[in-house]
Amino acid sequence: MKHKVRALVQVEKYGLFGKQKVFEERTITVDGKTYRKMKKAEQERPFSIGEMVFYDLIWDGD
């Protein structure tokens, strides 16, 4: 089964100082195995600073 997923894709762009590698968010089509792998990696990623502050405010209550 095919799935459409928004993902960061590395692209080379020409800028003021020549070629640069930048990440752009694009919609890509992946198969079922890759889709499950991406979803599992997303669930296992560490918390960001913003998420940690948010959870601290909720649980601490002060």
PyMOL commands that set and color helices and strands:
alter all, ss='L'
color gray80, all
select helices_A, chain A and resi 32-43+49-60
alter helices_A, ss='H'
color red, helices_A
select strands_A, chain A and resi 2-15+18-31
alter strands_A, ss='S'
color yellow, strands_A
deselect
rebuild
show_as cartoon
